[in-house]
Amino acid sequence: MRKSLIQPLIKKGKYALEADTIFFYDNESKTFCIDSCIEQFGFDNLPIDNNIKRFTSVIKEKKDRIRKCEPFIFSHTDSTIIAVSIKIEKRCFGLLCCCYEHIDDIQMETIAVNLFAKQMLLELINLDIKRQNKLLMDKSDTELIKLLVSTMEFRDSYTRGHSERVALYSKAIGIKIGLDEPDINNLYASGLFHDLGKVGIPDMILLKPGKLSQSEFNIIKLHPIISADIISSMSRFSALIPAIKYHHERWDGTGYPNGLKGENIPYCARILAIADVIDAVTTVRPYRDAFSVEKTRSLLIQEQGSHFDPEIASIVLDRFDLFMSSVREEKTVYTQLSTSYPELDIWRSIFFDIDFKTGFLMRDSFIKGIATLKKESRPFRLFLIDLVDLKEINYKNGIEAGDKVLMDTVDSINKLQINYRIRKLARNGGDSFVFILLKEDIGEEYDLEIISYRIQETLRKTGIKLYIAVSDFPEDPHPLFDAEKKLKEIKRKREY
């Protein structure tokens, strides 16, 4: 990848992020581009300017990970580096290394770096396409289209294939209306790329299984704008922008992004809107089954004149069974992945239940779990553990030292499972853990107090300073809340 392509992108990063310096390791040339320099460097001749000297030493130290384009976070008292891979399937462009002399919120900045990396990836893809002077819709570019579409949809197994099916529905509607071949081709292409902007939506929102908050929905509503913005960088597809940007507008004017009404909505967007909804309701979602053809027909009738252009909806509804069966007989070309990854789908299904750093449940999942036990009137003892002065350890010795204490505690808790049947292991907060011991698991021959004492002593013998509080259900009707109250008093007295 030529530096003339990389340099403008990392300069954008200087404006978008709070980083003091940005290094980009180009996997093609095996060299670095740096925001403050116009030339490229290898590991052996990185600049030693005082402004970036502290960062170049870390870059050299991490060269094995960098050469493999493996992401990492390094944090010390006077410097922090967040490194993110810029890759798509088997194609790796390089590693984005954002360097900070001071950082207020490393978690939020890591999210920001990841979002910028996604934008950078899309720009690199587009720049790469322009450099190679290829036209996406040529038959010879089928693999490239497959790459873009499958990458976009691979993030969520429940929507995989959605874009191409929307493209097929849009094409079929265009044929049924009697549009010219160029307009039908544009409809098909618009369907393929209509959700491309979702690559810029954070996973915590895009993959959320429950109902979105209003602020989260406001973020989701940005995706057609982002999609249009991405497509606008490719002049070949300028005719697709109206359909892509406005396919979430509604006939009654209550849609987004601009609240367009009636015939002010581009005609192609009105077609794409119907195609999008048909595929959305006729495929399975985590929260509902797929609609039948008859139920889908009823929905279209119900939404005529409110969501959908009544004239287009009427044409689609004519011989609707035949229309649906003809589209379903079409074979998909771009989203037939050669390999499936069931383990990823499993992890996606528990994305909001598991804390990925520790492997424990998240607090909300723990609360749901004990709510079920309470409903079933199953007695248990709850153990709440809080690390002493973890923030101070992070501040004095660096985040890596704090992480080591954190993970040593995790290992100690995990080892308890060898001798005790503890359940619902969860991370209650940044430096707090919780688990329960079901009284039915103890058996009559054992004493709960003795086991509880042994568990606490085992944890204290690790040498890690811990606050420990316990509560019992049903004696304590709100066990987690009651344990937190006890913990607050213990911390006040600093009893550990």
C-alpha positions in Angstrom: 0.0 0.0 0.0 1.6 3.3 -1.1 2.2 5.9 1.5 0.3 8.4 -0.6 -2.8 6.4 0.3 -2.0 5.9 3.9 -0.8 9.4 4.9 -4.1 11.2 4.4 -5.9 8.6 6.5 -3.7 8.8 9.5 -3.9 12.6 9.3 -7.7 12.2 9.6 -7.1 10.1 12.7 -5.2 13.0 14.3 -8.4 15.0 14.0 -10.8 12.2 15.0 -8.9 10.9 18.0 -7.1 12.3 21.0 -3.9 10.5 20.1 -0.6 12.5 20.4 1.0 10.4 17.6 -0.3 7.7 15.2 1.8 5.0 13.7 0.5 2.8 10.9 2.3 -0.4 10.2 1.8 -1.2 6.5 1.6 -5.0 6.1 2.3 -4.8 2.4 5.6 -2.8 2.6 6.5 -3.9 6.1 7.2 -0.3 7.1 5.6 2.5 9.2 3.9 5.6 8.2 3.8 8.2 11.0 1.5 11.3 11.1 4.4 13.7 11.7 6.7 12.4 8.9 6.3 12.2 5.1 8.7 9.3 4.7 8.3 5.6 5.7 10.4 3.8 8.4 11.4 0.3 9.3 11.8 -1.0 12.9 15.5 -0.2 12.8 15.3 3.4 11.8 12.3 4.7 13.6 12.6 8.5 14.4 14.1 9.4 17.7 12.5 12.8 17.9 11.8 13.7 21.6 8.1 14.0 21.0 7.8 10.4 19.9 10.8 8.7 21.5 8.9 7.1 24.3 6.5 5.5 21.8 9.1 4.2 19.4 10.8 2.3 22.2 7.5 0.5 22.9 6.9 -0.1 19.2 10.2 -1.8 18.9 9.5 -3.8 22.0 6.2 -5.0 20.5 7.6 -5.7 17.1 6.7 -9.4 17.1 3.0 -8.6 17.7 3.1 -5.7 15.2 4.6 -7.9 12.4 1.7 -10.3 12.9 -0.7 -7.3 13.0 -2.0 -8.5 16.4 -4.0 -5.9 18.4 -2.8 -4.9 21.9 -3.1 -2.2 24.5 0.1 -1.1 26.3 -0.2 1.3 29.2 2.4 2.8 31.5 2.6 5.8 33.8 3.7 8.2 31.0 2.4 6.5 27.8 -0.4 4.4 26.4 -0.6 2.7 23.0 -3.9 1.3 21.6 -3.2 -0.9 18.5 -6.0 -2.2 16.3 -5.7 -4.5 13.2 -7.0 -3.2 9.9 -8.1 -6.3 8.2 -11.0 -8.0 6.4 -11.3 -11.7 6.2 -7.8 -12.9 5.0 -6.7 -9.5 3.8 -4.7 -7.5 6.3 -3.8 -3.9 5.5 -1.8 -3.3 8.7 -1.9 -2.2 12.3 -3.1 1.2 13.5 -1.1 2.3 16.6 -2.5 5.3 18.5 -0.2 6.7 21.1 -1.1 8.9 24.1 1.0 10.7 26.7 -2.1 11.1 28.8 -5.5 9.4 28.5 -8.6 10.1 30.7 -10.8 7.2 29.7 -9.0 4.3 28.0 -12.2 2.3 27.5 -14.0 5.1 25.6 -10.9 5.9 23.6 -10.5 2.2 22.7 -14.1 2.3 21.3 -13.2 5.5 19.4 -10.0 3.9 17.9 -12.0 0.8 16.9 -14.7 2.9 15.2 -12.0 4.9 13.3 -10.3 1.7 12.3 -13.5 0.5 10.7 -13.8 3.8 8.8 -10.2 3.5 7.8 -10.8 -0.1 6.6 -13.6 1.1 4.4 -11.5 3.9 3.0 -8.6 1.6 2.3 -10.9 -0.8 0.5 -12.3 2.1 -1.6 -8.8 3.4 -2.3 -7.6 0.0 -3.2 -10.5 -0.4 -5.6 -9.7 2.9 -7.2 -6.0 2.1 -7.4 -6.7 -1.1 -9.2 -9.2 0.7 -11.5 -11.9 -2.0 -11.2 -15.6 -1.7 -11.7 -17.5 -3.4 -8.9 -20.4 -4.6 -11.1 -18.3 -6.3 -13.7 -18.5 -10.1 -13.6 -14.8 -10.2 -13.0 -15.5 -8.3 -9.7 -17.9 -10.8 -8.2 -15.4 -11.8 -5.6 -14.9 -8.2 -4.5 -18.6 -7.6 -4.2 -18.9 -10.8 -2.2 -16.1 -9.6 0.1 -17.9 -6.3 0.8 -21.4 -7.8 1.3 -20.3 -10.8 3.3 -18.0 -8.7 5.5 -20.9 -6.3 6.2 -23.3 -9.1 7.2 -20.8 -11.5 8.8 -21.1 -9.6 12.1 -24.6 -10.9 12.7 -25.7 -14.4 11.8 -29.3 -13.5 12.1 -29.1 -11.0 9.3 -26.7 -12.9 7.1 -27.8 -12.9 3.5 -30.3 -10.0 4.2 -28.7 -7.5 1.8 -28.7 -9.8 -1.2 -32.3 -11.0 -0.5 -33.3 -7.3 -0.4 -31.6 -6.8 -3.7 -33.5 -9.7 -5.2 -36.8 -8.4 -3.8 -36.1 -4.9 -5.1 -35.2 -6.3 -8.6 -38.4 -8.4 -8.7 -40.5 -5.3 -7.7 -38.8 -3.3 -10.4 -39.6 -6.0 -13.0 -43.2 -6.2 -11.8 -43.6 -2.4 -12.1 -42.0 -2.5 -15.6 -38.9 -0.4 -15.0 -36.1 -0.2 -17.6 -33.1 -2.5 -17.2 -30.7 0.1 -16.0 -33.1 1.1 -13.2 -33.6 -2.5 -12.2 -29.8 -3.0 -12.1 -29.5 0.1 -9.9 -32.2 -1.2 -7.6 -30.4 -4.5 -7.3 -27.1 -2.8 -6.5 -28.9 -0.5 -4.0 -30.2 -3.5 -2.2 -26.7 -5.0 -1.9 -25.2 -1.9 -0.4 -28.2 -0.4 1.5 -26.9 -1.5 5.0 -23.2 -1.0 4.4 -23.2 1.8 6.9 -23.9 -0.7 9.7 -20.1 -1.4 9.8 -19.9 1.9 11.6 -22.4 1.1 14.3 -20.9 -0.2 17.6 -21.5 -3.9 18.2 -23.0 -3.2 21.6 -25.9 -1.5 19.7 -26.0 -3.4 16.5 -26.0 -6.9 18.2 -28.1 -5.9 21.2 -30.8 -8.6 21.6 -33.3 -6.5 23.6 -35.1 -3.3 22.8 -32.9 -0.3 22.0 -33.0 2.8 24.0 -33.9 6.1 22.2 -30.2 7.2 22.2 -29.2 3.8 20.8 -31.9 4.0 18.1 -30.6 7.4 17.2 -27.2 5.8 16.5 -28.8 3.1 14.4 -30.6 5.7 12.4 -27.2 7.0 11.2 -26.6 3.9 9.1 -28.3 4.9 5.8 -26.4 8.2 5.9 -23.1 6.4 6.5 -24.0 3.9 3.7 -24.7 6.8 1.3 -21.5 8.5 2.3 -19.4 5.4 1.7 -21.0 4.8 -1.7 -20.6 8.5 -2.7 -16.8 7.9 -2.6 -17.3 5.7 -5.7 -18.5 7.7 -8.6 -19.5 4.5 -10.4 -22.4 4.2 -7.9 -23.6 7.8 -7.6 -27.1 6.8 -9.0 -27.6 4.4 -6.0 -27.3 7.1 -3.3 -31.0 8.2 -3.2 -32.3 4.7 -2.7 -29.7 3.8 -0.1 -29.9 7.1 1.9 -33.7 7.3 2.0 -34.9 3.7 2.2 -36.0 4.2 5.8 -38.3 7.2 5.0 -42.0 6.5 5.4 -44.9 7.6 3.1 -46.5 9.5 6.0 -43.4 11.5 6.8 -42.4 9.8 10.1 -39.3 8.0 8.8 -35.6 8.9 8.8 -33.1 10.4 8.2 -34.9 13.5 6.8 -38.6 12.8 7.5 -39.5 13.0 3.8 -43.1 12.5 2.9 -45.1 11.0 0.0 -43.7 11.7 -3.4 -40.8 13.7 -2.0 -39.2 10.3 -1.2 -37.2 9.1 -4.2 -39.1 6.4 -6.1 -36.3 3.9 -5.9 -36.2 4.4 -2.1 -39.9 3.6 -1.9 -39.3 0.3 -3.6 -36.3 -0.5 -1.5 -38.3 0.2 1.7 -40.9 -2.5 0.8 -38.2 -5.0 -0.1 -36.3 -4.3 3.1 -39.4 -4.9 5.3 -40.4 -8.0 3.4 -37.1 -9.7 4.0 -36.8 -8.4 7.6 -40.2 -10.0 8.6 -39.8 -13.2 6.7 -36.6 -14.2 8.3 -36.0 -15.5 11.9 -34.9 -13.1 14.5 -33.7 -13.8 18.1 -37.0 -12.3 19.5 -39.5 -13.8 17.0 -40.2 -16.4 14.4 -40.3 -15.6 10.7 -43.6 -14.3 9.3 -45.6 -16.5 6.9 -46.5 -15.2 3.4 -50.0 -14.5 4.6 -48.9 -12.6 7.6 -46.5 -10.6 5.5 -49.3 -9.8 3.0 -51.5 -8.5 5.9 -48.6 -6.3 7.1 -48.2 -4.7 3.7 -51.9 -4.1 3.5 -51.9 -2.5 6.9 -48.9 -0.3 6.1 -50.2 0.9 2.7 -50.4 4.7 2.8 -48.6 5.0 6.1 -45.2 3.3 5.7 -45.3 2.4 2.0 -46.3 4.1 -1.2 -49.8 2.7 -1.7 -49.5 2.4 -5.5 -46.2 0.4 -5.3 -47.6 -1.7 -2.4 -50.7 -2.5 -4.5 -48.5 -3.8 -7.4 -46.5 -5.9 -5.0 -49.6 -7.4 -3.4 -51.0 -8.5 -6.7 -50.4 -12.3 -6.9 -48.2 -12.0 -3.8 -47.8 -15.7 -3.3 -46.3 -16.1 -6.8 -44.1 -13.0 -6.3 -42.7 -14.4 -3.0 -42.1 -17.9 -4.4 -40.3 -16.6 -7.5 -37.9 -14.5 -5.4 -37.1 -17.4 -3.1 -36.2 -19.6 -6.0 -33.4 -17.1 -6.9 -29.9 -18.3 -5.8 -27.7 -15.9 -3.8 -24.3 -15.2 -5.2 -22.5 -12.9 -2.8 -23.3 -14.2 0.7 -22.7 -18.0 0.4 -19.7 -18.2 2.7 -17.4 -21.1 2.1 -16.8 -21.7 5.8 -19.2 -21.5 8.8 -18.1 -20.5 12.2 -20.6 -21.9 14.7 -18.3 -20.9 17.6 -18.6 -17.3 16.7 -22.4 -17.5 16.5 -22.3 -19.0 20.0 -20.2 -16.1 21.3 -22.5 -13.6 19.6 -25.5 -15.2 21.3 -23.9 -14.5 24.7 -22.2 -11.2 23.7 -24.3 -9.2 26.3 -24.1 -11.9 29.0 -20.4 -12.5 29.3 -17.5 -10.2 30.4 -14.9 -11.1 27.8 -11.9 -10.1 30.0 -12.7 -12.5 32.8 -15.1 -15.0 31.1 -17.6 -14.4 34.0 -21.2 -13.3 33.6 -22.1 -9.6 33.4 -23.9 -8.0 36.3 -27.3 -7.8 34.5 -27.1 -11.5 33.6 -26.3 -12.4 37.2 -29.3 -10.4 38.5 -31.5 -12.2 36.0 -30.1 -15.6 37.2 -30.7 -15.0 40.9 -34.2 -13.5 40.1 -35.0 -16.9 38.7 -33.7 -18.7 41.8 -35.7 -16.3 44.0 -38.8 -17.0 42.0 -38.3 -20.7 42.5 -37.7 -20.2 46.3 -34.2 -21.9 46.2 -32.1 -20.7 49.1 -28.5 -19.6 48.5 -25.6 -17.7 49.9 -24.2 -14.8 47.9 -20.5 -13.9 48.1 -19.5 -10.4 47.0 -15.8 -9.7 46.6 -14.2 -6.4 46.0 -10.5 -5.7 45.2 -8.8 -3.3 47.6 -7.3 -0.2 46.0 -7.3 -1.4 42.4 -7.5 2.1 41.1 -4.5 3.1 43.1 -2.6 0.1 41.7 -3.5 1.2 38.2 -2.4 4.7 38.8 0.9 3.9 40.5 2.0 0.9 38.6 0.1 1.0 35.3 -2.9 -0.7 33.9 -1.0 -3.9 33.2 -0.1 -4.3 36.9 -3.8 -3.7 37.8 -4.9 -6.2 35.2 -2.5 -8.8 36.6 -4.1 -8.4 40.1 -7.5 -8.6 38.5 -6.8 -11.8 36.6 -5.0 -13.4 39.6 -8.2 -12.8 41.5 -10.2 -14.4 38.6 -7.9 -17.5 38.7 -8.3 -17.8 42.5 -12.1 -17.7 42.1 -12.0 -20.2 39.3 -10.0 -22.6 41.5 -12.7 -22.6 44.1 -14.8 -24.6 41.7 -12.5 -27.6 42.2 -13.7 -28.1 45.7 -17.0 -26.2 45.8 -20.0 -26.1 43.5 -20.2 -22.3 43.2 -22.5 -20.9 40.6 -23.3 -17.7 38.7 -19.8 -16.4 38.7 -20.1 -12.7 37.6 -18.2 -9.5 37.3 -20.2 -7.1 39.4 -18.2 -4.1 38.4 -14.7 -3.1 37.4 -13.0 -4.5 40.5 -15.9 -6.5 42.0 -17.0 -10.1 41.7 -20.0 -12.1 42.9 -21.1 -15.7 43.0 -23.5 -17.9 44.9 -23.5 -21.2 46.7 -26.9 -23.0 46.5 -27.8 -24.5 49.8 -29.2 -27.6 48.0 -25.8 -28.2 46.6 -24.1 -28.5 50.0 -26.0 -31.5 51.4 -27.0 -32.2 54.9 -23.6 -33.6 55.9 -21.9 -30.3 55.4 -22.2 -27.0 57.3 -22.8 -23.9 55.3 -20.9 -21.7 57.7 -17.8 -23.9 57.6 -17.8 -24.0 53.8 -18.3 -20.2 53.7 -15.4 -19.8 56.1 -13.2 -22.0 54.0 -14.0 -20.2 50.8 -13.2 -16.8 52.3 -9.9 -18.1 53.8 -8.9 -19.6 50.5 -9.4 -16.3 48.8 -7.5 -14.4 51.5 -4.5 -16.8 51.4 -3.8 -15.7 47.8 -2.2 -12.6 49.2 -4.5 -10.3 47.2 -6.3 -7.8 49.4 -10.0 -8.3 49.2 -13.1 -7.1 50.8 -15.7 -9.9 51.2 -19.3 -9.6 52.1 -22.0 -12.3 52.2 -25.8 -12.4 52.2 -28.4 -15.2 52.4 -31.6 -15.7 50.5 -34.4 -15.8 51.7 -33.2 -14.2 55.0 -32.0 -11.3 52.9 -34.8 -10.6 50.5 -32.5 -8.5 48.2 -29.3 -10.5 48.4 -27.1 -8.5 46.1 -28.3 -5.1 47.4 -27.9 -6.3 51.0 -24.4 -7.6 50.3 -23.4 -4.3 48.7 -24.7 -2.5 51.8 -22.6 -4.7 54.0 -19.6 -4.3 51.7 -19.9 -0.5 52.0 -19.7 -0.7 55.8 -16.7 -3.2 55.6 -14.9 -0.8 53.2 -15.6 2.1 55.6 -13.9 0.2 58.4 -11.2 -1.2 55.8 -11.7 -4.7 57.2 -10.0 -7.1 54.8 
